[in-house]
Amino acid sequence: MKIIGNINLDIRPSVNRFIAKEIKKYVAWLEVNHSLPKELRIIVTGVSFIRSIDQEHVISTFWAPFDKEEACYMKISTGDFWELEKWGKDSAIYSTLNSISHELIHYHQWLEDKELHGNETDKKATLLTNEYVEYRGFPHGENRIHRWGWSGIPKYRKYKKTL
């Protein structure tokens, strides 16, 4: 476990070292550039999917307690990274980082007592991830994005967020 400010980053041994390195860089950038007033635990696992509270297979999920004094957490799956790589490493990295961004938007919605399933969540997550990409650049210099958009991953758009 690595603690970066209010972020407690828990990258499991099953996570590929390549994607783990990119996630660490992104989380460090988030801590410096964005407000995170409450503790947030990010659990990153190397499995292809995780189960939500209602037992659905999802790519990422966010859990927030009723008591704001308790810590919340998000779970991110990265096991399908090499499958996503067929769209290019940059798109595969972007997809994973955008999952973190999406859950981070839910974290901010929770802090502000807003509904966690609002329409603006995807847009804000994309803007946040794009901000990082503009700062960092394309890690592999592919400079190409799939025709479906930045993530380029059809299944990415289908996952469901849960509490």
CNS distance restraints for C-alpha pairs under 8 A (distance, minus, plus):
assign (resid   1 and name CA) (resid   8 and name CA) 6.78 0.50 0.50
assign (resid   1 and name CA) (resid   9 and name CA) 5.68 0.50 0.50
assign (resid   1 and name CA) (resid  10 and name CA) 4.57 0.50 0.50
assign (resid   1 and name CA) (resid  11 and name CA) 6.78 0.50 0.50
assign (resid   2 and name CA) (resid   8 and name CA) 5.90 0.50 0.50
assign (resid   2 and name CA) (resid   9 and name CA) 5.09 0.50 0.50
assign (resid   2 and name CA) (resid  10 and name CA) 6.45 0.50 0.50
assign (resid   3 and name CA) (resid   7 and name CA) 5.75 0.50 0.50
assign (resid   3 and name CA) (resid   8 and name CA) 4.44 0.50 0.50
assign (resid   3 and name CA) (resid   9 and name CA) 5.97 0.50 0.50
assign (resid   4 and name CA) (resid   8 and name CA) 6.33 0.50 0.50
assign (resid   4 and name CA) (resid   9 and name CA) 7.36 0.50 0.50
assign (resid   4 and name CA) (resid  27 and name CA) 7.77 0.50 0.50
assign (resid   4 and name CA) (resid  28 and name CA) 6.63 0.50 0.50
assign (resid   4 and name CA) (resid  31 and name CA) 6.89 0.50 0.50
assign (resid   5 and name CA) (resid  31 and name CA) 6.41 0.50 0.50
assign (resid   6 and name CA) (resid  31 and name CA) 7.64 0.50 0.50
assign (resid   6 and name CA) (resid  36 and name CA) 6.39 0.50 0.50
assign (resid   6 and name CA) (resid  37 and name CA) 7.07 0.50 0.50
assign (resid   6 and name CA) (resid  38 and name CA) 6.33 0.50 0.50
assign (resid   6 and name CA) (resid  39 and name CA) 4.64 0.50 0.50
assign (resid   6 and name CA) (resid  40 and name CA) 6.17 0.50 0.50
assign (resid   7 and name CA) (resid  27 and name CA) 7.82 0.50 0.50
assign (resid   7 and name CA) (resid  31 and name CA) 7.42 0.50 0.50
assign (resid   7 and name CA) (resid  36 and name CA) 7.86 0.50 0.50
assign (resid   7 and name CA) (resid  39 and name CA) 5.98 0.50 0.50
assign (resid   7 and name CA) (resid  40 and name CA) 4.98 0.50 0.50
assign (resid   7 and name CA) (resid  41 and name CA) 5.80 0.50 0.50
assign (resid   7 and name CA) (resid  42 and name CA) 7.09 0.50 0.50
assign (resid   8 and name CA) (resid  39 and name CA) 7.34 0.50 0.50
assign (resid   8 and name CA) (resid  40 and name CA) 6.09 0.50 0.50
assign (resid   8 and name CA) (resid  41 and name CA) 4.54 0.50 0.50
assign (resid   8 and name CA) (resid  42 and name CA) 6.12 0.50 0.50
assign (resid   9 and name CA) (resid  41 and name CA) 5.96 0.50 0.50
assign (resid   9 and name CA) (resid  42 and name CA) 4.93 0.50 0.50
assign (resid   9 and name CA) (resid  43 and name CA) 6.33 0.50 0.50
assign (resid   9 and name CA) (resid  44 and name CA) 7.80 0.50 0.50
assign (resid  10 and name CA) (resid  41 and name CA) 7.26 0.50 0.50
assign (resid  10 and name CA) (resid  42 and name CA) 5.92 0.50 0.50
assign (resid  10 and name CA) (resid  43 and name CA) 4.77 0.50 0.50
assign (resid  10 and name CA) (resid  44 and name CA) 6.14 0.50 0.50
assign (resid  11 and name CA) (resid  15 and name CA) 6.78 0.50 0.50
assign (resid  11 and name CA) (resid  20 and name CA) 6.98 0.50 0.50
assign (resid  11 and name CA) (resid  43 and name CA) 6.02 0.50 0.50
assign (resid  11 and name CA) (resid  44 and name CA) 4.76 0.50 0.50
assign (resid  11 and name CA) (resid  45 and name CA) 6.39 0.50 0.50
assign (resid  12 and name CA) (resid  43 and name CA) 7.48 0.50 0.50
assign (resid  12 and name CA) (resid  44 and name CA) 6.08 0.50 0.50
assign (resid  12 and name CA) (resid  45 and name CA) 5.29 0.50 0.50
assign (resid  12 and name CA) (resid  46 and name CA) 7.03 0.50 0.50
assign (resid  13 and name CA) (resid  45 and name CA) 7.78 0.50 0.50
assign (resid  13 and name CA) (resid  46 and name CA) 7.67 0.50 0.50
assign (resid  14 and name CA) (resid  45 and name CA) 6.29 0.50 0.50
assign (resid  14 and name CA) (resid  46 and name CA) 4.59 0.50 0.50
assign (resid  14 and name CA) (resid  47 and name CA) 7.39 0.50 0.50
assign (resid  15 and name CA) (resid  19 and name CA) 7.27 0.50 0.50
assign (resid  15 and name CA) (resid  20 and name CA) 6.38 0.50 0.50
assign (resid  15 and name CA) (resid  44 and name CA) 7.22 0.50 0.50
assign (resid  15 and name CA) (resid  45 and name CA) 5.64 0.50 0.50
assign (resid  15 and name CA) (resid  46 and name CA) 4.07 0.50 0.50
assign (resid  15 and name CA) (resid  47 and name CA) 7.84 0.50 0.50
assign (resid  15 and name CA) (resid  78 and name CA) 6.67 0.50 0.50
assign (resid  15 and name CA) (resid  79 and name CA) 7.10 0.50 0.50
assign (resid  16 and name CA) (resid  20 and name CA) 6.16 0.50 0.50
assign (resid  16 and name CA) (resid  46 and name CA) 6.88 0.50 0.50
assign (resid  17 and name CA) (resid  21 and name CA) 6.09 0.50 0.50
assign (resid  18 and name CA) (resid  22 and name CA) 6.73 0.50 0.50
assign (resid  19 and name CA) (resid  23 and name CA) 6.19 0.50 0.50
assign (resid  19 and name CA) (resid  78 and name CA) 7.82 0.50 0.50
assign (resid  19 and name CA) (resid  81 and name CA) 7.88 0.50 0.50
assign (resid  19 and name CA) (resid  93 and name CA) 7.02 0.50 0.50
assign (resid  20 and name CA) (resid  24 and name CA) 6.19 0.50 0.50
assign (resid  21 and name CA) (resid  25 and name CA) 6.40 0.50 0.50
assign (resid  22 and name CA) (resid  26 and name CA) 6.26 0.50 0.50
assign (resid  22 and name CA) (resid  93 and name CA) 7.51 0.50 0.50
assign (resid  23 and name CA) (resid  27 and name CA) 6.08 0.50 0.50
assign (resid  23 and name CA) (resid  97 and name CA) 6.89 0.50 0.50
assign (resid  24 and name CA) (resid  28 and name CA) 6.11 0.50 0.50
assign (resid  25 and name CA) (resid  29 and name CA) 6.22 0.50 0.50
assign (resid  26 and name CA) (resid  30 and name CA) 6.16 0.50 0.50
assign (resid  26 and name CA) (resid  97 and name CA) 7.39 0.50 0.50
assign (resid  26 and name CA) (resid 132 and name CA) 7.47 0.50 0.50
assign (resid  27 and name CA) (resid  31 and name CA) 6.23 0.50 0.50
assign (resid  28 and name CA) (resid  32 and name CA) 6.49 0.50 0.50
assign (resid  29 and name CA) (resid  33 and name CA) 6.01 0.50 0.50
assign (resid  29 and name CA) (resid 132 and name CA) 7.75 0.50 0.50
assign (resid  30 and name CA) (resid  34 and name CA) 5.35 0.50 0.50
assign (resid  31 and name CA) (resid  35 and name CA) 7.12 0.50 0.50
assign (resid  31 and name CA) (resid  36 and name CA) 7.03 0.50 0.50
assign (resid  36 and name CA) (resid  40 and name CA) 7.93 0.50 0.50
assign (resid  38 and name CA) (resid  71 and name CA) 7.22 0.50 0.50
assign (resid  39 and name CA) (resid  71 and name CA) 5.48 0.50 0.50
assign (resid  39 and name CA) (resid  72 and name CA) 7.05 0.50 0.50
assign (resid  40 and name CA) (resid  71 and name CA) 6.04 0.50 0.50
assign (resid  40 and name CA) (resid  72 and name CA) 5.45 0.50 0.50
assign (resid  40 and name CA) (resid  73 and name CA) 5.48 0.50 0.50
assign (resid  40 and name CA) (resid  74 and name CA) 7.76 0.50 0.50
assign (resid  41 and name CA) (resid  71 and name CA) 7.29 0.50 0.50
assign (resid  41 and name CA) (resid  72 and name CA) 6.40 0.50 0.50
assign (resid  41 and name CA) (resid  73 and name CA) 4.46 0.50 0.50
assign (resid  41 and name CA) (resid  74 and name CA) 6.40 0.50 0.50
assign (resid  42 and name CA) (resid  73 and name CA) 5.69 0.50 0.50
assign (resid  42 and name CA) (resid  74 and name CA) 5.04 0.50 0.50
assign (resid  42 and name CA) (resid  75 and name CA) 6.05 0.50 0.50
assign (resid  42 and name CA) (resid  76 and name CA) 7.54 0.50 0.50
assign (resid  43 and name CA) (resid  73 and name CA) 7.33 0.50 0.50
assign (resid  43 and name CA) (resid  74 and name CA) 6.13 0.50 0.50
assign (resid  43 and name CA) (resid  75 and name CA) 4.74 0.50 0.50
assign (resid  43 and name CA) (resid  76 and name CA) 6.24 0.50 0.50
assign (resid  44 and name CA) (resid  75 and name CA) 5.88 0.50 0.50
assign (resid  44 and name CA) (resid  76 and name CA) 4.82 0.50 0.50
assign (resid  44 and name CA) (resid  77 and name CA) 6.00 0.50 0.50
assign (resid  44 and name CA) (resid  78 and name CA) 7.19 0.50 0.50
assign (resid  45 and name CA) (resid  75 and name CA) 7.51 0.50 0.50
assign (resid  45 and name CA) (resid  76 and name CA) 6.26 0.50 0.50
assign (resid  45 and name CA) (resid  77 and name CA) 5.06 0.50 0.50
assign (resid  45 and name CA) (resid  78 and name CA) 6.15 0.50 0.50
assign (resid  45 and name CA) (resid  79 and name CA) 7.35 0.50 0.50
assign (resid  46 and name CA) (resid  77 and name CA) 5.84 0.50 0.50
assign (resid  46 and name CA) (resid  78 and name CA) 4.92 0.50 0.50
assign (resid  46 and name CA) (resid  79 and name CA) 4.36 0.50 0.50
assign (resid  47 and name CA) (resid  77 and name CA) 5.63 0.50 0.50
assign (resid  47 and name CA) (resid  78 and name CA) 6.11 0.50 0.50
assign (resid  47 and name CA) (resid  79 and name CA) 4.23 0.50 0.50
assign (resid  47 and name CA) (resid  80 and name CA) 7.38 0.50 0.50
assign (resid  48 and name CA) (resid  59 and name CA) 7.42 0.50 0.50
assign (resid  48 and name CA) (resid  77 and name CA) 5.85 0.50 0.50
assign (resid  48 and name CA) (resid  78 and name CA) 6.06 0.50 0.50
assign (resid  48 and name CA) (resid  79 and name CA) 3.95 0.50 0.50
assign (resid  48 and name CA) (resid  80 and name CA) 4.90 0.50 0.50
assign (resid  49 and name CA) (resid  57 and name CA) 5.79 0.50 0.50
assign (resid  49 and name CA) (resid  58 and name CA) 5.45 0.50 0.50
assign (resid  49 and name CA) (resid  59 and name CA) 5.11 0.50 0.50
assign (resid  49 and name CA) (resid  60 and name CA) 7.76 0.50 0.50
assign (resid  49 and name CA) (resid  77 and name CA) 5.48 0.50 0.50
assign (resid  49 and name CA) (resid  78 and name CA) 7.75 0.50 0.50
assign (resid  49 and name CA) (resid  79 and name CA) 7.21 0.50 0.50
assign (resid  50 and name CA) (resid  57 and name CA) 5.59 0.50 0.50
assign (resid  50 and name CA) (resid  58 and name CA) 5.43 0.50 0.50
assign (resid  50 and name CA) (resid  59 and name CA) 6.19 0.50 0.50
assign (resid  50 and name CA) (resid  60 and name CA) 7.01 0.50 0.50
assign (resid  50 and name CA) (resid  75 and name CA) 7.77 0.50 0.50
assign (resid  50 and name CA) (resid  76 and name CA) 7.72 0.50 0.50
assign (resid  50 and name CA) (resid  77 and name CA) 6.38 0.50 0.50
assign (resid  51 and name CA) (resid  55 and name CA) 5.06 0.50 0.50
assign (resid  51 and name CA) (resid  56 and name CA) 5.33 0.50 0.50
assign (resid  51 and name CA) (resid  57 and name CA) 4.80 0.50 0.50
assign (resid  51 and name CA) (resid  58 and name CA) 6.05 0.50 0.50
assign (resid  52 and name CA) (resid  56 and name CA) 5.29 0.50 0.50
assign (resid  52 and name CA) (resid  57 and name CA) 6.47 0.50 0.50
assign (resid  52 and name CA) (resid  58 and name CA) 6.48 0.50 0.50
assign (resid  52 and name CA) (resid  61 and name CA) 6.59 0.50 0.50
assign (resid  52 and name CA) (resid 161 and name CA) 7.86 0.50 0.50
assign (resid  52 and name CA) (resid 162 and name CA) 6.33 0.50 0.50
assign (resid  53 and name CA) (resid 162 and name CA) 6.84 0.50 0.50
assign (resid  53 and name CA) (resid 163 and name CA) 7.17 0.50 0.50
assign (resid  54 and name CA) (resid 162 and name CA) 7.92 0.50 0.50
assign (resid  57 and name CA) (resid 159 and name CA) 7.95 0.50 0.50
assign (resid  58 and name CA) (resid 159 and name CA) 5.34 0.50 0.50
assign (resid  58 and name CA) (resid 160 and name CA) 6.23 0.50 0.50
assign (resid  58 and name CA) (resid 161 and name CA) 7.58 0.50 0.50
assign (resid  59 and name CA) (resid  76 and name CA) 6.20 0.50 0.50
assign (resid  59 and name CA) (resid  77 and name CA) 5.38 0.50 0.50
assign (resid  59 and name CA) (resid  78 and name CA) 7.86 0.50 0.50
assign (resid  59 and name CA) (resid  99 and name CA) 7.59 0.50 0.50
assign (resid  59 and name CA) (resid 156 and name CA) 7.57 0.50 0.50
assign (resid  59 and name CA) (resid 159 and name CA) 6.28 0.50 0.50
assign (resid  60 and name CA) (resid  74 and name CA) 7.18 0.50 0.50
assign (resid  60 and name CA) (resid  75 and name CA) 5.46 0.50 0.50
assign (resid  60 and name CA) (resid  76 and name CA) 4.49 0.50 0.50
assign (resid  60 and name CA) (resid  77 and name CA) 6.18 0.50 0.50
assign (resid  60 and name CA) (resid  99 and name CA) 6.33 0.50 0.50
assign (resid  60 and name CA) (resid 100 and name CA) 7.72 0.50 0.50
assign (resid  60 and name CA) (resid 103 and name CA) 7.42 0.50 0.50
assign (resid  60 and name CA) (resid 159 and name CA) 7.74 0.50 0.50
assign (resid  60 and name CA) (resid 161 and name CA) 7.06 0.50 0.50
assign (resid  61 and name CA) (resid  74 and name CA) 5.56 0.50 0.50
assign (resid  61 and name CA) (resid  75 and name CA) 5.35 0.50 0.50
assign (resid  61 and name CA) (resid  76 and name CA) 6.81 0.50 0.50
assign (resid  61 and name CA) (resid 103 and name CA) 6.74 0.50 0.50
assign (resid  61 and name CA) (resid 160 and name CA) 7.97 0.50 0.50
assign (resid  61 and name CA) (resid 161 and name CA) 5.45 0.50 0.50
assign (resid  61 and name CA) (resid 162 and name CA) 5.91 0.50 0.50
assign (resid  61 and name CA) (resid 163 and name CA) 7.35 0.50 0.50
assign (resid  62 and name CA) (resid  72 and name CA) 7.74 0.50 0.50
assign (resid  62 and name CA) (resid  73 and name CA) 5.99 0.50 0.50
assign (resid  62 and name CA) (resid  74 and name CA) 4.28 0.50 0.50
assign (resid  62 and name CA) (resid  75 and name CA) 6.54 0.50 0.50
assign (resid  62 and name CA) (resid 103 and name CA) 5.80 0.50 0.50
assign (resid  62 and name CA) (resid 106 and name CA) 7.09 0.50 0.50
assign (resid  62 and name CA) (resid 107 and name CA) 7.58 0.50 0.50
assign (resid  62 and name CA) (resid 161 and name CA) 7.01 0.50 0.50
assign (resid  62 and name CA) (resid 162 and name CA) 6.38 0.50 0.50
assign (resid  62 and name CA) (resid 163 and name CA) 5.83 0.50 0.50
assign (resid  63 and name CA) (resid  72 and name CA) 5.80 0.50 0.50
assign (resid  63 and name CA) (resid  73 and name CA) 5.47 0.50 0.50
assign (resid  63 and name CA) (resid  74 and name CA) 6.11 0.50 0.50
assign (resid  63 and name CA) (resid 162 and name CA) 7.32 0.50 0.50
assign (resid  63 and name CA) (resid 163 and name CA) 4.83 0.50 0.50
assign (resid  64 and name CA) (resid  71 and name CA) 7.59 0.50 0.50
assign (resid  64 and name CA) (resid  72 and name CA) 4.75 0.50 0.50
assign (resid  64 and name CA) (resid  73 and name CA) 6.81 0.50 0.50
assign (resid  64 and name CA) (resid 107 and name CA) 7.67 0.50 0.50
assign (resid  64 and name CA) (resid 110 and name CA) 7.05 0.50 0.50
assign (resid  64 and name CA) (resid 163 and name CA) 6.43 0.50 0.50
assign (resid  65 and name CA) (resid  70 and name CA) 6.45 0.50 0.50
assign (resid  65 and name CA) (resid  71 and name CA) 7.33 0.50 0.50
assign (resid  65 and name CA) (resid  72 and name CA) 6.28 0.50 0.50
assign (resid  68 and name CA) (resid 111 and name CA) 7.70 0.50 0.50
assign (resid  72 and name CA) (resid 107 and name CA) 7.90 0.50 0.50
assign (resid  74 and name CA) (resid 103 and name CA) 6.59 0.50 0.50
assign (resid  76 and name CA) (resid  96 and name CA) 7.92 0.50 0.50
assign (resid  76 and name CA) (resid  99 and name CA) 7.16 0.50 0.50
assign (resid  76 and name CA) (resid 100 and name CA) 7.00 0.50 0.50
assign (resid  78 and name CA) (resid  96 and name CA) 6.90 0.50 0.50
assign (resid  80 and name CA) (resid  84 and name CA) 6.19 0.50 0.50
assign (resid  81 and name CA) (resid  85 and name CA) 6.17 0.50 0.50
assign (resid  81 and name CA) (resid  92 and name CA) 6.16 0.50 0.50
assign (resid  81 and name CA) (resid  93 and name CA) 7.74 0.50 0.50
assign (resid  81 and name CA) (resid  96 and name CA) 7.98 0.50 0.50
assign (resid  82 and name CA) (resid  86 and name CA) 7.43 0.50 0.50
assign (resid  82 and name CA) (resid  92 and name CA) 7.94 0.50 0.50
assign (resid  84 and name CA) (resid  88 and name CA) 7.43 0.50 0.50
assign (resid  84 and name CA) (resid  89 and name CA) 7.79 0.50 0.50
assign (resid  84 and name CA) (resid  91 and name CA) 7.76 0.50 0.50
assign (resid  84 and name CA) (resid  92 and name CA) 5.22 0.50 0.50
assign (resid  84 and name CA) (resid 153 and name CA) 7.04 0.50 0.50
assign (resid  85 and name CA) (resid  89 and name CA) 4.97 0.50 0.50
assign (resid  85 and name CA) (resid  91 and name CA) 7.33 0.50 0.50
assign (resid  85 and name CA) (resid  92 and name CA) 5.35 0.50 0.50
assign (resid  87 and name CA) (resid  91 and name CA) 6.15 0.50 0.50
assign (resid  87 and name CA) (resid  92 and name CA) 6.83 0.50 0.50
assign (resid  87 and name CA) (resid 146 and name CA) 6.61 0.50 0.50
assign (resid  87 and name CA) (resid 152 and name CA) 6.74 0.50 0.50
assign (resid  87 and name CA) (resid 153 and name CA) 7.57 0.50 0.50
assign (resid  88 and name CA) (resid  92 and name CA) 6.28 0.50 0.50
assign (resid  88 and name CA) (resid 142 and name CA) 7.43 0.50 0.50
assign (resid  88 and name CA) (resid 144 and name CA) 7.88 0.50 0.50
assign (resid  88 and name CA) (resid 145 and name CA) 8.00 0.50 0.50
assign (resid  89 and name CA) (resid  93 and name CA) 6.04 0.50 0.50
assign (resid  89 and name CA) (resid 140 and name CA) 7.06 0.50 0.50
assign (resid  89 and name CA) (resid 142 and name CA) 7.88 0.50 0.50
assign (resid  90 and name CA) (resid  94 and name CA) 5.97 0.50 0.50
assign (resid  90 and name CA) (resid 138 and name CA) 6.32 0.50 0.50
assign (resid  90 and name CA) (resid 139 and name CA) 6.67 0.50 0.50
assign (resid  90 and name CA) (resid 140 and name CA) 6.40 0.50 0.50
assign (resid  90 and name CA) (resid 141 and name CA) 7.93 0.50 0.50
assign (resid  90 and name CA) (resid 142 and name CA) 6.73 0.50 0.50
assign (resid  90 and name CA) (resid 143 and name CA) 7.81 0.50 0.50
assign (resid  90 and name CA) (resid 144 and name CA) 7.86 0.50 0.50
assign (resid  90 and name CA) (resid 145 and name CA) 7.86 0.50 0.50
assign (resid  91 and name CA) (resid  95 and name CA) 6.06 0.50 0.50
assign (resid  91 and name CA) (resid 145 and name CA) 6.31 0.50 0.50
assign (resid  91 and name CA) (resid 146 and name CA) 7.32 0.50 0.50
assign (resid  91 and name CA) (resid 150 and name CA) 6.55 0.50 0.50
assign (resid  91 and name CA) (resid 151 and name CA) 5.32 0.50 0.50
assign (resid  91 and name CA) (resid 152 and name CA) 6.31 0.50 0.50
assign (resid  91 and name CA) (resid 153 and name CA) 7.94 0.50 0.50
assign (resid  92 and name CA) (resid  96 and name CA) 6.54 0.50 0.50
assign (resid  92 and name CA) (resid 151 and name CA) 7.02 0.50 0.50
assign (resid  92 and name CA) (resid 153 and name CA) 7.92 0.50 0.50
assign (resid  93 and name CA) (resid  97 and name CA) 6.20 0.50 0.50
assign (resid  94 and name CA) (resid  98 and name CA) 5.84 0.50 0.50
assign (resid  94 and name CA) (resid 129 and name CA) 7.43 0.50 0.50
assign (resid  94 and name CA) (resid 150 and name CA) 7.18 0.50 0.50
assign (resid  94 and name CA) (resid 151 and name CA) 5.86 0.50 0.50
assign (resid  95 and name CA) (resid  99 and name CA) 6.33 0.50 0.50
assign (resid  95 and name CA) (resid 150 and name CA) 7.84 0.50 0.50
assign (resid  95 and name CA) (resid 151 and name CA) 4.83 0.50 0.50
assign (resid  95 and name CA) (resid 152 and name CA) 7.77 0.50 0.50
assign (resid  95 and name CA) (resid 153 and name CA) 7.25 0.50 0.50
assign (resid  95 and name CA) (resid 156 and name CA) 7.23 0.50 0.50
assign (resid  96 and name CA) (resid 100 and name CA) 6.68 0.50 0.50
assign (resid  97 and name CA) (resid 101 and name CA) 6.26 0.50 0.50
assign (resid  97 and name CA) (resid 129 and name CA) 6.72 0.50 0.50
assign (resid  98 and name CA) (resid 102 and name CA) 6.00 0.50 0.50
assign (resid  98 and name CA) (resid 125 and name CA) 6.28 0.50 0.50
assign (resid  98 and name CA) (resid 126 and name CA) 6.47 0.50 0.50
assign (resid  98 and name CA) (resid 129 and name CA) 5.68 0.50 0.50
assign (resid  98 and name CA) (resid 151 and name CA) 7.81 0.50 0.50
assign (resid  99 and name CA) (resid 103 and name CA) 6.37 0.50 0.50
assign (resid  99 and name CA) (resid 125 and name CA) 7.98 0.50 0.50
assign (resid 100 and name CA) (resid 104 and name CA) 6.08 0.50 0.50
assign (resid 101 and name CA) (resid 105 and name CA) 6.25 0.50 0.50
assign (resid 101 and name CA) (resid 125 and name CA) 4.86 0.50 0.50
assign (resid 101 and name CA) (resid 126 and name CA) 7.46 0.50 0.50
assign (resid 101 and name CA) (resid 128 and name CA) 6.50 0.50 0.50
assign (resid 101 and name CA) (resid 129 and name CA) 6.36 0.50 0.50
assign (resid 102 and name CA) (resid 106 and name CA) 6.62 0.50 0.50
assign (resid 102 and name CA) (resid 121 and name CA) 6.46 0.50 0.50
assign (resid 102 and name CA) (resid 122 and name CA) 6.37 0.50 0.50
assign (resid 102 and name CA) (resid 124 and name CA) 7.66 0.50 0.50
assign (resid 102 and name CA) (resid 125 and name CA) 4.71 0.50 0.50
assign (resid 102 and name CA) (resid 126 and name CA) 7.81 0.50 0.50
assign (resid 103 and name CA) (resid 107 and name CA) 6.30 0.50 0.50
assign (resid 104 and name CA) (resid 108 and name CA) 6.43 0.50 0.50
assign (resid 104 and name CA) (resid 125 and name CA) 7.79 0.50 0.50
assign (resid 105 and name CA) (resid 109 and name CA) 6.18 0.50 0.50
assign (resid 105 and name CA) (resid 121 and name CA) 6.18 0.50 0.50
assign (resid 105 and name CA) (resid 124 and name CA) 7.01 0.50 0.50
assign (resid 105 and name CA) (resid 125 and name CA) 6.38 0.50 0.50
assign (resid 106 and name CA) (resid 110 and name CA) 6.04 0.50 0.50
assign (resid 106 and name CA) (resid 116 and name CA) 5.51 0.50 0.50
assign (resid 106 and name CA) (resid 117 and name CA) 7.95 0.50 0.50
assign (resid 106 and name CA) (resid 121 and name CA) 7.25 0.50 0.50
assign (resid 107 and name CA) (resid 111 and name CA) 6.34 0.50 0.50
assign (resid 108 and name CA) (resid 112 and name CA) 6.25 0.50 0.50
assign (resid 109 and name CA) (resid 113 and name CA) 5.99 0.50 0.50
assign (resid 109 and name CA) (resid 114 and name CA) 4.91 0.50 0.50
assign (resid 109 and name CA) (resid 115 and name CA) 6.67 0.50 0.50
assign (resid 109 and name CA) (resid 116 and name CA) 5.99 0.50 0.50
assign (resid 110 and name CA) (resid 114 and name CA) 5.99 0.50 0.50
assign (resid 110 and name CA) (resid 115 and name CA) 7.51 0.50 0.50
assign (resid 110 and name CA) (resid 116 and name CA) 6.79 0.50 0.50
assign (resid 116 and name CA) (resid 121 and name CA) 8.00 0.50 0.50
assign (resid 117 and name CA) (resid 121 and name CA) 7.14 0.50 0.50
assign (resid 117 and name CA) (resid 161 and name CA) 7.59 0.50 0.50
assign (resid 119 and name CA) (resid 123 and name CA) 7.75 0.50 0.50
assign (resid 120 and name CA) (resid 124 and name CA) 6.01 0.50 0.50
assign (resid 121 and name CA) (resid 125 and name CA) 6.06 0.50 0.50
assign (resid 122 and name CA) (resid 126 and name CA) 6.12 0.50 0.50
assign (resid 123 and name CA) (resid 127 and name CA) 6.23 0.50 0.50
assign (resid 124 and name CA) (resid 128 and name CA) 6.14 0.50 0.50
assign (resid 125 and name CA) (resid 129 and name CA) 6.17 0.50 0.50
assign (resid 126 and name CA) (resid 130 and name CA) 5.95 0.50 0.50
assign (resid 127 and name CA) (resid 131 and name CA) 6.07 0.50 0.50
assign (resid 128 and name CA) (resid 132 and name CA) 6.53 0.50 0.50
assign (resid 129 and name CA) (resid 133 and name CA) 6.27 0.50 0.50
assign (resid 130 and name CA) (resid 134 and name CA) 6.08 0.50 0.50
assign (resid 131 and name CA) (resid 135 and name CA) 6.31 0.50 0.50
assign (resid 132 and name CA) (resid 136 and name CA) 5.93 0.50 0.50
assign (resid 132 and name CA) (resid 137 and name CA) 7.87 0.50 0.50
assign (resid 133 and name CA) (resid 137 and name CA) 4.99 0.50 0.50
assign (resid 133 and name CA) (resid 138 and name CA) 6.50 0.50 0.50
assign (resid 137 and name CA) (resid 141 and name CA) 7.86 0.50 0.50
assign (resid 138 and name CA) (resid 142 and name CA) 6.85 0.50 0.50
assign (resid 138 and name CA) (resid 143 and name CA) 6.37 0.50 0.50
assign (resid 145 and name CA) (resid 149 and name CA) 6.48 0.50 0.50
assign (resid 145 and name CA) (resid 150 and name CA) 5.50 0.50 0.50
assign (resid 145 and name CA) (resid 151 and name CA) 7.42 0.50 0.50
assign (resid 145 and name CA) (resid 152 and name CA) 6.76 0.50 0.50
assign (resid 146 and name CA) (resid 150 and name CA) 6.49 0.50 0.50
assign (resid 146 and name CA) (resid 151 and name CA) 7.16 0.50 0.50
assign (resid 146 and name CA) (resid 152 and name CA) 4.63 0.50 0.50
assign (resid 147 and name CA) (resid 152 and name CA) 6.69 0.50 0.50
assign (resid 148 and name CA) (resid 152 and name CA) 5.08 0.50 0.50
assign (resid 148 and name CA) (resid 153 and name CA) 7.59 0.50 0.50
assign (resid 148 and name CA) (resid 154 and name CA) 7.80 0.50 0.50
assign (resid 151 and name CA) (resid 156 and name CA) 7.57 0.50 0.50
assign (resid 153 and name CA) (resid 157 and name CA) 7.35 0.50 0.50
assign (resid 154 and name CA) (resid 158 and name CA) 7.36 0.50 0.50
assign (resid 155 and name CA) (resid 159 and name CA) 6.97 0.50 0.50
